[in-house]
């Protein structure tokens, strides 16, 4: 019994001691609470992690957006390309349709005309067709005329430019027809009336027996256009070597045919120029060569890339592009001076 009592006392004493120790130094015994500084660091760490996560998320999204954007741009470009191809096809079809339509209309009109034609309204040229109310540009057949002694002739009429009524005597635009030809070819004409052609010196002589205007239209490889017009234009007959007479220049291309005024026509097999040289051979065409050129509209057709040629034999008009730039397109056309649109 005394032993138990002693134990209880000892336990009580120990508890007392513990209580006392705790009272003296309570902080040491608690789990230490975190300081504000440590708390803040944890928050910053967690925020940093969150920011890093968000940044990588944003980066991923922006990468995805970029890919999406690129794919959209590609799609738009594809669509645009398809659209343009479609448009080109439609334009081509339309122009073919309108060309066929024009030809049919012209044929119908001409059939009607030839049935009612009398000798007083003979058809000499596109101007006389115009005065008979033909207003469509295209190929026409001028009938044979016993009185004038002219054969049936296919011509191309420009019924739009500057009032219309123009008969084309030359065209360069396709580039597959050689213009380096002999006297006989230039006399009778060659090429295709809807493509590249020379109407023929005999026909040009007949067309310009009435006082005529010559209009020359040109286009360069940049798509720019210029023209030169001569208020007076005529050529002699074959006995006079189709000598050129012209005057009264107007236009914006420069007066590069004046130098050829009063000269005879020359071809590779007939040197009628005013030069020791053989200009037709040097310039590779038939033309009213002087010594030799200030223009060479029947020269060699050079394609884009070769059009600035080292040789002076291209389709040149010195007054616009100088002596070594070969033009993309040329049309020479005539109509009577007294033509009234
Ligand atoms: Ca010569």
py3Dmol code that shows the C-alpha trace and the ligand (Angstrom):
import py3Dmol

protein = """\
ATOM      1  CA  UNK A   1       0.000   0.000   0.000  1.00  0.00           C
ATOM      2  CA  UNK A   2       2.784   2.341   0.853  1.00  0.00           C
ATOM      3  CA  UNK A   3       4.381   1.308  -2.479  1.00  0.00           C
ATOM      4  CA  UNK A   4       1.265   2.376  -4.433  1.00  0.00           C
ATOM      5  CA  UNK A   5       1.107   5.655  -2.644  1.00  0.00           C
ATOM      6  CA  UNK A   6       4.715   6.301  -3.408  1.00  0.00           C
ATOM      7  CA  UNK A   7       4.039   5.660  -7.123  1.00  0.00           C
ATOM      8  CA  UNK A   8       1.065   8.038  -7.182  1.00  0.00           C
ATOM      9  CA  UNK A   9       3.132  10.714  -5.537  1.00  0.00           C
ATOM     10  CA  UNK A  10       5.937  10.146  -8.021  1.00  0.00           C
ATOM     11  CA  UNK A  11       3.495  10.369 -10.948  1.00  0.00           C
ATOM     12  CA  UNK A  12       1.972  13.529  -9.499  1.00  0.00           C
ATOM     13  CA  UNK A  13       5.368  15.005  -9.105  1.00  0.00           C
ATOM     14  CA  UNK A  14       6.307  14.151 -12.668  1.00  0.00           C
ATOM     15  CA  UNK A  15       3.122  15.708 -14.049  1.00  0.00           C
ATOM     16  CA  UNK A  16       3.772  18.795 -11.963  1.00  0.00           C
ATOM     17  CA  UNK A  17       7.232  19.016 -13.329  1.00  0.00           C
ATOM     18  CA  UNK A  18       5.982  18.642 -16.874  1.00  0.00           C
ATOM     19  CA  UNK A  19       3.370  21.289 -16.341  1.00  0.00           C
ATOM     20  CA  UNK A  20       5.975  23.589 -14.938  1.00  0.00           C
ATOM     21  CA  UNK A  21       8.351  23.001 -17.832  1.00  0.00           C
ATOM     22  CA  UNK A  22       5.543  23.660 -20.322  1.00  0.00           C
ATOM     23  CA  UNK A  23       4.582  26.820 -18.495  1.00  0.00           C
ATOM     24  CA  UNK A  24       8.158  28.081 -18.676  1.00  0.00           C
ATOM     25  CA  UNK A  25       8.691  27.264 -22.321  1.00  0.00           C
ATOM     26  CA  UNK A  26       5.407  26.709 -24.069  1.00  0.00           C
ATOM     27  CA  UNK A  27       6.578  27.647 -27.648  1.00  0.00           C
ATOM     28  CA  UNK A  28       9.169  24.942 -27.855  1.00  0.00           C
ATOM     29  CA  UNK A  29       6.528  22.369 -27.498  1.00  0.00           C
ATOM     30  CA  UNK A  30       4.102  23.592 -30.176  1.00  0.00           C
ATOM     31  CA  UNK A  31       4.367  22.674 -33.869  1.00  0.00           C
ATOM     32  CA  UNK A  32       5.982  25.893 -35.098  1.00  0.00           C
ATOM     33  CA  UNK A  33       3.458  27.921 -37.251  1.00  0.00           C
ATOM     34  CA  UNK A  34       4.761  29.118 -40.547  1.00  0.00           C
ATOM     35  CA  UNK A  35       6.152  32.623 -40.753  1.00  0.00           C
ATOM     36  CA  UNK A  36       4.383  35.058 -43.275  1.00  0.00           C
ATOM     37  CA  UNK A  37       7.575  34.932 -45.295  1.00  0.00           C
ATOM     38  CA  UNK A  38       7.455  31.165 -45.784  1.00  0.00           C
ATOM     39  CA  UNK A  39       3.728  31.317 -46.585  1.00  0.00           C
ATOM     40  CA  UNK A  40       4.391  33.939 -49.268  1.00  0.00           C
ATOM     41  CA  UNK A  41       7.203  31.868 -50.840  1.00  0.00           C
ATOM     42  CA  UNK A  42       4.894  28.906 -51.114  1.00  0.00           C
ATOM     43  CA  UNK A  43       2.245  31.055 -52.762  1.00  0.00           C
ATOM     44  CA  UNK A  44       4.795  32.508 -55.175  1.00  0.00           C
ATOM     45  CA  UNK A  45       6.033  29.023 -56.011  1.00  0.00           C
ATOM     46  CA  UNK A  46       2.516  27.829 -56.658  1.00  0.00           C
ATOM     47  CA  UNK A  47       1.751  30.955 -58.712  1.00  0.00           C
ATOM     48  CA  UNK A  48       4.974  30.478 -60.660  1.00  0.00           C
ATOM     49  CA  UNK A  49       3.967  26.934 -61.476  1.00  0.00           C
ATOM     50  CA  UNK A  50       0.543  28.133 -62.518  1.00  0.00           C
ATOM     51  CA  UNK A  51       2.053  30.868 -64.678  1.00  0.00           C
ATOM     52  CA  UNK A  52       4.421  28.371 -66.306  1.00  0.00           C
ATOM     53  CA  UNK A  53       1.512  26.065 -66.989  1.00  0.00           C
ATOM     54  CA  UNK A  54      -0.554  28.872 -68.448  1.00  0.00           C
ATOM     55  CA  UNK A  55       2.370  30.099 -70.543  1.00  0.00           C
ATOM     56  CA  UNK A  56       2.932  26.679 -72.056  1.00  0.00           C
ATOM     57  CA  UNK A  57      -0.825  26.372 -72.617  1.00  0.00           C
ATOM     58  CA  UNK A  58      -0.851  29.763 -74.349  1.00  0.00           C
ATOM     59  CA  UNK A  59       2.158  28.825 -76.436  1.00  0.00           C
ATOM     60  CA  UNK A  60       0.468  25.631 -77.486  1.00  0.00           C
ATOM     61  CA  UNK A  61      -2.723  27.507 -78.346  1.00  0.00           C
ATOM     62  CA  UNK A  62      -0.872  30.140 -80.335  1.00  0.00           C
ATOM     63  CA  UNK A  63       1.036  27.398 -82.194  1.00  0.00           C
ATOM     64  CA  UNK A  64      -2.261  25.731 -82.992  1.00  0.00           C
ATOM     65  CA  UNK A  65      -3.795  29.046 -84.037  1.00  0.00           C
ATOM     66  CA  UNK A  66      -0.836  29.732 -86.278  1.00  0.00           C
ATOM     67  CA  UNK A  67      -1.180  26.330 -87.913  1.00  0.00           C
ATOM     68  CA  UNK A  68      -4.917  26.872 -88.269  1.00  0.00           C
ATOM     69  CA  UNK A  69      -4.336  30.341 -89.744  1.00  0.00           C
ATOM     70  CA  UNK A  70      -1.771  29.010 -92.198  1.00  0.00           C
ATOM     71  CA  UNK A  71      -4.128  26.272 -93.271  1.00  0.00           C
ATOM     72  CA  UNK A  72      -6.953  28.817 -93.709  1.00  0.00           C
ATOM     73  CA  UNK A  73      -4.655  31.078 -95.745  1.00  0.00           C
ATOM     74  CA  UNK A  74      -3.637  28.093 -97.885  1.00  0.00           C
ATOM     75  CA  UNK A  75      -7.290  27.206 -98.405  1.00  0.00           C
ATOM     76  CA  UNK A  76      -8.143  30.797 -99.362  1.00  0.00           C
ATOM     77  CA  UNK A  77      -5.219  30.875-101.804  1.00  0.00           C
ATOM     78  CA  UNK A  78      -6.337  27.578-103.325  1.00  0.00           C
ATOM     79  CA  UNK A  79      -9.876  28.872-103.673  1.00  0.00           C
ATOM     80  CA  UNK A  80      -8.635  32.110-105.184  1.00  0.00           C
ATOM     81  CA  UNK A  81      -6.541  30.188-107.707  1.00  0.00           C
ATOM     82  CA  UNK A  82      -9.481  27.951-108.590  1.00  0.00           C
ATOM     83  CA  UNK A  83     -11.671  31.011-108.913  1.00  0.00           C
ATOM     84  CA  UNK A  84      -9.240  32.711-111.257  1.00  0.00           C
ATOM     85  CA  UNK A  85      -8.890  29.583-113.392  1.00  0.00           C
ATOM     86  CA  UNK A  86     -12.663  29.360-113.542  1.00  0.00           C
ATOM     87  CA  UNK A  87     -12.909  33.034-114.500  1.00  0.00           C
ATOM     88  CA  UNK A  88     -10.282  32.616-117.239  1.00  0.00           C
ATOM     89  CA  UNK A  89     -12.205  29.639-118.623  1.00  0.00           C
ATOM     90  CA  UNK A  90     -15.469  31.606-118.577  1.00  0.00           C
ATOM     91  CA  UNK A  91     -13.819  34.610-120.278  1.00  0.00           C
ATOM     92  CA  UNK A  92     -12.299  32.354-122.942  1.00  0.00           C
ATOM     93  CA  UNK A  93     -15.631  30.620-123.532  1.00  0.00           C
ATOM     94  CA  UNK A  94     -17.407  33.981-123.676  1.00  0.00           C
ATOM     95  CA  UNK A  95     -14.966  35.430-126.182  1.00  0.00           C
ATOM     96  CA  UNK A  96     -15.198  32.281-128.342  1.00  0.00           C
ATOM     97  CA  UNK A  97     -18.970  32.417-128.146  1.00  0.00           C
ATOM     98  CA  UNK A  98     -19.053  36.093-129.065  1.00  0.00           C
ATOM     99  CA  UNK A  99     -16.604  35.522-131.945  1.00  0.00           C
ATOM    100  CA  UNK A 100     -18.762  32.717-133.360  1.00  0.00           C
ATOM    101  CA  UNK A 101     -21.856  34.812-132.793  1.00  0.00           C
ATOM    102  CA  UNK A 102     -20.251  37.729-134.630  1.00  0.00           C
ATOM    103  CA  UNK A 103     -19.311  35.508-137.548  1.00  0.00           C
ATOM    104  CA  UNK A 104     -22.831  34.122-137.836  1.00  0.00           C
ATOM    105  CA  UNK A 105     -24.338  37.610-137.662  1.00  0.00           C
ATOM    106  CA  UNK A 106     -21.911  38.936-140.265  1.00  0.00           C
ATOM    107  CA  UNK A 107     -22.678  36.004-142.588  1.00  0.00           C
ATOM    108  CA  UNK A 108     -26.426  36.554-142.227  1.00  0.00           C
ATOM    109  CA  UNK A 109     -26.107  40.273-142.879  1.00  0.00           C
ATOM    110  CA  UNK A 110     -23.856  39.761-145.892  1.00  0.00           C
ATOM    111  CA  UNK A 111     -26.195  37.203-147.450  1.00  0.00           C
ATOM    112  CA  UNK A 112     -29.030  39.683-147.041  1.00  0.00           C
ATOM    113  CA  UNK A 113     -26.915  42.513-148.484  1.00  0.00           C
ATOM    114  CA  UNK A 114     -25.656  40.643-151.548  1.00  0.00           C
ATOM    115  CA  UNK A 115     -29.290  39.873-152.460  1.00  0.00           C
ATOM    116  CA  UNK A 116     -30.215  43.560-152.433  1.00  0.00           C
ATOM    117  CA  UNK A 117     -26.950  45.081-153.645  1.00  0.00           C
ATOM    118  CA  UNK A 118     -26.930  47.383-156.638  1.00  0.00           C
ATOM    119  CA  UNK A 119     -23.963  48.800-158.528  1.00  0.00           C
ATOM    120  CA  UNK A 120     -24.434  52.208-156.898  1.00  0.00           C
ATOM    121  CA  UNK A 121     -23.520  50.989-153.438  1.00  0.00           C
ATOM    122  CA  UNK A 122     -20.529  48.794-154.155  1.00  0.00           C
ATOM    123  CA  UNK A 123     -18.652  47.516-151.160  1.00  0.00           C
ATOM    124  CA  UNK A 124     -15.076  48.736-151.337  1.00  0.00           C
ATOM    125  CA  UNK A 125     -13.953  48.406-147.743  1.00  0.00           C
ATOM    126  CA  UNK A 126     -14.986  48.265-144.094  1.00  0.00           C
ATOM    127  CA  UNK A 127     -16.080  51.926-144.164  1.00  0.00           C
ATOM    128  CA  UNK A 128     -18.696  51.155-146.819  1.00  0.00           C
ATOM    129  CA  UNK A 129     -19.809  48.140-144.760  1.00  0.00           C
ATOM    130  CA  UNK A 130     -20.095  50.447-141.771  1.00  0.00           C
ATOM    131  CA  UNK A 131     -22.276  52.850-143.721  1.00  0.00           C
ATOM    132  CA  UNK A 132     -24.527  49.852-144.473  1.00  0.00           C
ATOM    133  CA  UNK A 133     -24.972  49.429-140.729  1.00  0.00           C
ATOM    134  CA  UNK A 134     -22.453  46.661-140.089  1.00  0.00           C
ATOM    135  CA  UNK A 135     -21.238  47.499-136.611  1.00  0.00           C
ATOM    136  CA  UNK A 136     -19.531  44.285-135.524  1.00  0.00           C
ATOM    137  CA  UNK A 137     -15.751  43.941-135.659  1.00  0.00           C
ATOM    138  CA  UNK A 138     -14.682  40.775-137.425  1.00  0.00           C
ATOM    139  CA  UNK A 139     -13.949  39.075-140.726  1.00  0.00           C
ATOM    140  CA  UNK A 140     -15.975  40.184-143.776  1.00  0.00           C
ATOM    141  CA  UNK A 141     -15.951  39.180-147.433  1.00  0.00           C
ATOM    142  CA  UNK A 142     -15.733  42.086-149.841  1.00  0.00           C
ATOM    143  CA  UNK A 143     -17.447  40.922-153.037  1.00  0.00           C
ATOM    144  CA  UNK A 144     -15.738  40.725-156.385  1.00  0.00           C
ATOM    145  CA  UNK A 145     -16.336  43.914-158.355  1.00  0.00           C
ATOM    146  CA  UNK A 146     -16.203  43.702-162.171  1.00  0.00           C
ATOM    147  CA  UNK A 147     -16.340  47.473-162.605  1.00  0.00           C
ATOM    148  CA  UNK A 148     -13.440  48.129-160.226  1.00  0.00           C
ATOM    149  CA  UNK A 149     -11.688  44.974-161.342  1.00  0.00           C
ATOM    150  CA  UNK A 150     -11.276  43.777-157.777  1.00  0.00           C
ATOM    151  CA  UNK A 151     -11.414  40.142-156.720  1.00  0.00           C
ATOM    152  CA  UNK A 152     -13.386  38.837-153.759  1.00  0.00           C
ATOM    153  CA  UNK A 153     -11.358  39.644-150.664  1.00  0.00           C
ATOM    154  CA  UNK A 154     -11.497  38.626-147.023  1.00  0.00           C
ATOM    155  CA  UNK A 155     -10.839  41.554-144.721  1.00  0.00           C
ATOM    156  CA  UNK A 156     -10.911  42.192-141.013  1.00  0.00           C
ATOM    157  CA  UNK A 157     -12.965  45.223-139.996  1.00  0.00           C
ATOM    158  CA  UNK A 158     -12.461  47.203-136.810  1.00  0.00           C
ATOM    159  CA  UNK A 159     -15.897  48.751-136.287  1.00  0.00           C
ATOM    160  CA  UNK A 160     -15.148  50.132-132.800  1.00  0.00           C
ATOM    161  CA  UNK A 161     -11.863  52.045-132.585  1.00  0.00           C
ATOM    162  CA  UNK A 162     -12.301  55.796-132.870  1.00  0.00           C
ATOM    163  CA  UNK A 163     -15.642  55.490-134.680  1.00  0.00           C
ATOM    164  CA  UNK A 164     -14.939  52.244-136.578  1.00  0.00           C
ATOM    165  CA  UNK A 165     -14.943  51.705-140.338  1.00  0.00           C
ATOM    166  CA  UNK A 166     -11.304  50.575-140.376  1.00  0.00           C
ATOM    167  CA  UNK A 167      -9.959  47.953-142.797  1.00  0.00           C
ATOM    168  CA  UNK A 168      -6.934  46.188-141.328  1.00  0.00           C
ATOM    169  CA  UNK A 169      -3.958  45.949-143.656  1.00  0.00           C
ATOM    170  CA  UNK A 170      -1.581  44.309-141.173  1.00  0.00           C
ATOM    171  CA  UNK A 171      -1.591  42.583-137.813  1.00  0.00           C
ATOM    172  CA  UNK A 172       1.096  41.097-135.560  1.00  0.00           C
ATOM    173  CA  UNK A 173       0.005  39.338-132.396  1.00  0.00           C
ATOM    174  CA  UNK A 174       0.490  35.563-132.579  1.00  0.00           C
ATOM    175  CA  UNK A 175       4.027  35.393-133.885  1.00  0.00           C
ATOM    176  CA  UNK A 176       3.873  32.129-135.838  1.00  0.00           C
ATOM    177  CA  UNK A 177       3.697  33.650-139.336  1.00  0.00           C
ATOM    178  CA  UNK A 178       7.028  34.612-140.891  1.00  0.00           C
ATOM    179  CA  UNK A 179       7.116  38.100-142.419  1.00  0.00           C
ATOM    180  CA  UNK A 180      10.492  37.515-144.050  1.00  0.00           C
ATOM    181  CA  UNK A 181       8.892  36.914-147.471  1.00  0.00           C
ATOM    182  CA  UNK A 182       9.457  37.745-151.085  1.00  0.00           C
ATOM    183  CA  UNK A 183       7.919  40.357-153.390  1.00  0.00           C
ATOM    184  CA  UNK A 184       5.077  38.136-154.624  1.00  0.00           C
ATOM    185  CA  UNK A 185       3.911  37.298-151.110  1.00  0.00           C
ATOM    186  CA  UNK A 186       3.864  40.983-150.162  1.00  0.00           C
ATOM    187  CA  UNK A 187       2.079  41.826-153.419  1.00  0.00           C
ATOM    188  CA  UNK A 188      -0.794  39.370-152.892  1.00  0.00           C
ATOM    189  CA  UNK A 189      -0.846  39.168-149.125  1.00  0.00           C
ATOM    190  CA  UNK A 190      -0.230  36.312-146.694  1.00  0.00           C
ATOM    191  CA  UNK A 191      -1.148  34.977-143.268  1.00  0.00           C
ATOM    192  CA  UNK A 192      -4.468  34.528-141.522  1.00  0.00           C
ATOM    193  CA  UNK A 193      -7.029  37.345-141.471  1.00  0.00           C
ATOM    194  CA  UNK A 194      -7.981  36.615-137.843  1.00  0.00           C
ATOM    195  CA  UNK A 195      -4.343  36.249-136.809  1.00  0.00           C
ATOM    196  CA  UNK A 196      -1.135  37.675-138.256  1.00  0.00           C
ATOM    197  CA  UNK A 197      -1.258  38.871-141.849  1.00  0.00           C
ATOM    198  CA  UNK A 198      -0.239  41.343-144.551  1.00  0.00           C
ATOM    199  CA  UNK A 199      -3.278  42.219-146.652  1.00  0.00           C
ATOM    200  CA  UNK A 200      -1.204  42.601-149.804  1.00  0.00           C
ATOM    201  CA  UNK A 201       0.308  45.622-151.552  1.00  0.00           C
ATOM    202  CA  UNK A 202      -2.098  45.387-154.513  1.00  0.00           C
ATOM    203  CA  UNK A 203      -5.066  45.517-152.133  1.00  0.00           C
ATOM    204  CA  UNK A 204      -3.523  48.351-150.108  1.00  0.00           C
ATOM    205  CA  UNK A 205      -2.952  50.261-153.341  1.00  0.00           C
ATOM    206  CA  UNK A 206      -6.637  49.808-154.335  1.00  0.00           C
ATOM    207  CA  UNK A 207      -7.930  50.677-150.845  1.00  0.00           C
ATOM    208  CA  UNK A 208      -5.902  53.890-150.725  1.00  0.00           C
ATOM    209  CA  UNK A 209      -6.850  55.200-154.162  1.00  0.00           C
ATOM    210  CA  UNK A 210      -9.499  57.148-152.257  1.00  0.00           C
ATOM    211  CA  UNK A 211      -7.922  59.680-149.822  1.00  0.00           C
ATOM    212  CA  UNK A 212      -7.228  57.603-146.726  1.00  0.00           C
ATOM    213  CA  UNK A 213      -6.191  57.775-143.084  1.00  0.00           C
ATOM    214  CA  UNK A 214      -3.694  55.275-141.674  1.00  0.00           C
ATOM    215  CA  UNK A 215      -3.882  54.320-138.018  1.00  0.00           C
ATOM    216  CA  UNK A 216      -1.210  52.191-136.356  1.00  0.00           C
ATOM    217  CA  UNK A 217      -1.934  50.714-132.918  1.00  0.00           C
ATOM    218  CA  UNK A 218       0.793  49.128-130.837  1.00  0.00           C
ATOM    219  CA  UNK A 219       1.134  47.282-127.556  1.00  0.00           C
ATOM    220  CA  UNK A 220       4.302  46.532-125.619  1.00  0.00           C
ATOM    221  CA  UNK A 221       5.068  43.570-123.334  1.00  0.00           C
ATOM    222  CA  UNK A 222       3.958  45.556-120.287  1.00  0.00           C
ATOM    223  CA  UNK A 223       0.476  45.851-121.813  1.00  0.00           C
ATOM    224  CA  UNK A 224       0.793  49.581-122.559  1.00  0.00           C
ATOM    225  CA  UNK A 225      -0.629  50.878-125.812  1.00  0.00           C
ATOM    226  CA  UNK A 226       0.240  53.738-128.174  1.00  0.00           C
ATOM    227  CA  UNK A 227      -0.978  54.838-131.585  1.00  0.00           C
ATOM    228  CA  UNK A 228       0.233  56.813-134.568  1.00  0.00           C
ATOM    229  CA  UNK A 229      -2.235  58.224-137.078  1.00  0.00           C
ATOM    230  CA  UNK A 230      -1.562  59.759-140.479  1.00  0.00           C
ATOM    231  CA  UNK A 231      -4.305  61.968-141.917  1.00  0.00           C
ATOM    232  CA  UNK A 232      -2.981  61.264-145.389  1.00  0.00           C
ATOM    233  CA  UNK A 233      -1.789  57.848-146.569  1.00  0.00           C
ATOM    234  CA  UNK A 234      -1.484  56.229-149.961  1.00  0.00           C
ATOM    235  CA  UNK A 235       0.774  53.767-151.772  1.00  0.00           C
ATOM    236  CA  UNK A 236       1.645  53.623-155.467  1.00  0.00           C
ATOM    237  CA  UNK A 237       0.961  50.651-157.717  1.00  0.00           C
ATOM    238  CA  UNK A 238       3.407  47.848-158.490  1.00  0.00           C
ATOM    239  CA  UNK A 239       5.039  49.789-161.360  1.00  0.00           C
ATOM    240  CA  UNK A 240       5.870  52.456-158.788  1.00  0.00           C
ATOM    241  CA  UNK A 241       7.148  49.854-156.318  1.00  0.00           C
ATOM    242  CA  UNK A 242       4.217  50.596-153.991  1.00  0.00           C
ATOM    243  CA  UNK A 243       5.880  53.870-153.023  1.00  0.00           C
ATOM    244  CA  UNK A 244       4.680  55.291-149.714  1.00  0.00           C
ATOM    245  CA  UNK A 245       3.198  58.766-149.308  1.00  0.00           C
ATOM    246  CA  UNK A 246       2.012  59.990-145.940  1.00  0.00           C
ATOM    247  CA  UNK A 247       1.482  63.155-143.918  1.00  0.00           C
ATOM    248  CA  UNK A 248      -0.361  64.751-140.987  1.00  0.00           C
ATOM    249  CA  UNK A 249       0.878  62.718-138.055  1.00  0.00           C
ATOM    250  CA  UNK A 250      -1.040  62.678-134.791  1.00  0.00           C
ATOM    251  CA  UNK A 251      -0.871  60.286-131.832  1.00  0.00           C
ATOM    252  CA  UNK A 252       1.257  59.376-128.826  1.00  0.00           C
ATOM    253  CA  UNK A 253       3.714  56.814-130.249  1.00  0.00           C
ATOM    254  CA  UNK A 254       5.988  59.210-132.111  1.00  0.00           C
ATOM    255  CA  UNK A 255       6.225  59.873-135.826  1.00  0.00           C
ATOM    256  CA  UNK A 256       8.378  56.879-136.795  1.00  0.00           C
ATOM    257  CA  UNK A 257       6.945  56.325-140.276  1.00  0.00           C
ATOM    258  CA  UNK A 258       7.861  59.793-141.538  1.00  0.00           C
ATOM    259  CA  UNK A 259      11.442  58.600-142.189  1.00  0.00           C
ATOM    260  CA  UNK A 260       9.959  56.022-144.579  1.00  0.00           C
ATOM    261  CA  UNK A 261       7.900  58.545-146.538  1.00  0.00           C
ATOM    262  CA  UNK A 262       8.632  58.713-150.272  1.00  0.00           C
ATOM    263  CA  UNK A 263      10.431  55.380-150.321  1.00  0.00           C
ATOM    264  CA  UNK A 264       9.695  52.278-152.371  1.00  0.00           C
ATOM    265  CA  UNK A 265       8.721  48.921-150.981  1.00  0.00           C
ATOM    266  CA  UNK A 266      11.549  46.389-150.574  1.00  0.00           C
ATOM    267  CA  UNK A 267      11.559  42.663-149.900  1.00  0.00           C
ATOM    268  CA  UNK A 268      14.303  40.036-149.521  1.00  0.00           C
ATOM    269  CA  UNK A 269      14.375  39.566-153.286  1.00  0.00           C
ATOM    270  CA  UNK A 270      13.895  43.240-154.271  1.00  0.00           C
ATOM    271  CA  UNK A 271      16.217  45.889-152.857  1.00  0.00           C
ATOM    272  CA  UNK A 272      14.452  49.199-153.577  1.00  0.00           C
ATOM    273  CA  UNK A 273      15.785  51.019-150.490  1.00  0.00           C
ATOM    274  CA  UNK A 274      17.894  54.161-150.293  1.00  0.00           C
ATOM    275  CA  UNK A 275      20.895  52.425-148.850  1.00  0.00           C
ATOM    276  CA  UNK A 276      24.091  50.695-149.898  1.00  0.00           C
ATOM    277  CA  UNK A 277      22.996  47.948-147.514  1.00  0.00           C
ATOM    278  CA  UNK A 278      20.203  45.544-148.277  1.00  0.00           C
ATOM    279  CA  UNK A 279      17.726  46.661-145.616  1.00  0.00           C
ATOM    280  CA  UNK A 280      15.104  43.956-146.236  1.00  0.00           C
ATOM    281  CA  UNK A 281      17.737  41.284-145.559  1.00  0.00           C
ATOM    282  CA  UNK A 282      19.118  43.117-142.524  1.00  0.00           C
ATOM    283  CA  UNK A 283      15.669  43.831-141.037  1.00  0.00           C
ATOM    284  CA  UNK A 284      14.140  40.522-142.194  1.00  0.00           C
ATOM    285  CA  UNK A 285      10.859  41.875-143.547  1.00  0.00           C
ATOM    286  CA  UNK A 286       9.125  43.667-146.403  1.00  0.00           C
ATOM    287  CA  UNK A 287       8.738  47.410-145.796  1.00  0.00           C
ATOM    288  CA  UNK A 288       9.277  50.889-147.155  1.00  0.00           C
ATOM    289  CA  UNK A 289      12.955  50.807-146.190  1.00  0.00           C
ATOM    290  CA  UNK A 290      14.966  53.995-146.294  1.00  0.00           C
ATOM    291  CA  UNK A 291      18.483  53.485-144.838  1.00  0.00           C
ATOM    292  CA  UNK A 292      17.215  51.580-143.105  1.00  0.00           C
ATOM    293  CA  UNK A 293      14.608  52.113-140.401  1.00  0.00           C
ATOM    294  CA  UNK A 294      12.894  54.311-137.873  1.00  0.00           C
ATOM    295  CA  UNK A 295      10.283  51.568-137.528  1.00  0.00           C
ATOM    296  CA  UNK A 296      10.119  47.962-138.699  1.00  0.00           C
ATOM    297  CA  UNK A 297       6.535  46.760-138.274  1.00  0.00           C
ATOM    298  CA  UNK A 298       7.041  43.708-140.516  1.00  0.00           C
ATOM    299  CA  UNK A 299      10.163  42.582-138.661  1.00  0.00           C
ATOM    300  CA  UNK A 300      10.786  39.442-136.652  1.00  0.00           C
ATOM    301  CA  UNK A 301       8.321  38.604-133.862  1.00  0.00           C
ATOM    302  CA  UNK A 302      10.273  38.119-130.632  1.00  0.00           C
ATOM    303  CA  UNK A 303       8.530  36.662-127.581  1.00  0.00           C
ATOM    304  CA  UNK A 304       8.701  38.110-124.085  1.00  0.00           C
ATOM    305  CA  UNK A 305      12.211  37.530-122.758  1.00  0.00           C
ATOM    306  CA  UNK A 306      13.729  37.773-126.223  1.00  0.00           C
ATOM    307  CA  UNK A 307      11.858  40.984-127.026  1.00  0.00           C
ATOM    308  CA  UNK A 308      14.807  43.233-126.155  1.00  0.00           C
ATOM    309  CA  UNK A 309      16.913  42.005-129.004  1.00  0.00           C
ATOM    310  CA  UNK A 310      20.545  42.674-129.879  1.00  0.00           C
ATOM    311  CA  UNK A 311      19.560  42.518-133.556  1.00  0.00           C
ATOM    312  CA  UNK A 312      17.745  45.490-135.078  1.00  0.00           C
ATOM    313  CA  UNK A 313      15.357  43.176-136.934  1.00  0.00           C
ATOM    314  CA  UNK A 314      12.460  43.046-134.417  1.00  0.00           C
ATOM    315  CA  UNK A 315       9.033  44.707-134.677  1.00  0.00           C
ATOM    316  CA  UNK A 316      10.289  48.145-133.739  1.00  0.00           C
ATOM    317  CA  UNK A 317       8.948  51.672-133.438  1.00  0.00           C
ATOM    318  CA  UNK A 318      11.894  53.879-132.493  1.00  0.00           C
ATOM    319  CA  UNK A 319       9.691  56.783-131.367  1.00  0.00           C
ATOM    320  CA  UNK A 320       8.309  54.725-128.502  1.00  0.00           C
ATOM    321  CA  UNK A 321      10.704  51.953-127.464  1.00  0.00           C
ATOM    322  CA  UNK A 322      13.791  52.596-129.552  1.00  0.00           C
ATOM    323  CA  UNK A 323      15.656  50.433-132.023  1.00  0.00           C
ATOM    324  CA  UNK A 324      15.915  47.127-130.175  1.00  0.00           C
ATOM    325  CA  UNK A 325      12.577  46.579-128.438  1.00  0.00           C
ATOM    326  CA  UNK A 326      10.295  44.245-130.344  1.00  0.00           C
ATOM    327  CA  UNK A 327       6.599  45.002-129.758  1.00  0.00           C
ATOM    328  CA  UNK A 328       3.980  42.488-128.637  1.00  0.00           C
ATOM    329  CA  UNK A 329       1.147  43.588-130.878  1.00  0.00           C
ATOM    330  CA  UNK A 330       0.645  45.827-133.913  1.00  0.00           C
ATOM    331  CA  UNK A 331      -2.353  46.648-136.095  1.00  0.00           C
ATOM    332  CA  UNK A 332      -2.259  48.846-139.195  1.00  0.00           C
ATOM    333  CA  UNK A 333      -5.654  49.982-140.480  1.00  0.00           C
ATOM    334  CA  UNK A 334      -7.058  52.385-143.069  1.00  0.00           C
ATOM    335  CA  UNK A 335     -10.298  54.235-143.707  1.00  0.00           C
ATOM    336  CA  UNK A 336     -11.360  57.005-146.072  1.00  0.00           C
ATOM    337  CA  UNK A 337     -10.612  60.570-145.001  1.00  0.00           C
ATOM    338  CA  UNK A 338     -14.268  61.541-145.477  1.00  0.00           C
ATOM    339  CA  UNK A 339     -15.559  58.700-143.254  1.00  0.00           C
ATOM    340  CA  UNK A 340     -18.389  59.790-140.951  1.00  0.00           C
ATOM    341  CA  UNK A 341     -19.002  57.534-137.942  1.00  0.00           C
TER     342      UNK A 341
END
"""
ligand_1 = """\
1
CA
Ca 20.098 48.798 -150.847
"""
view = py3Dmol.view(width=600, height=400)
view.addModel(protein, "pdb")
view.setStyle({"model": 0}, {"cartoon": {"style": "trace"}})
view.addModel(ligand_1, "xyz")
view.setStyle({"model": 1}, {"stick": {}})
view.zoomTo()
view.show()
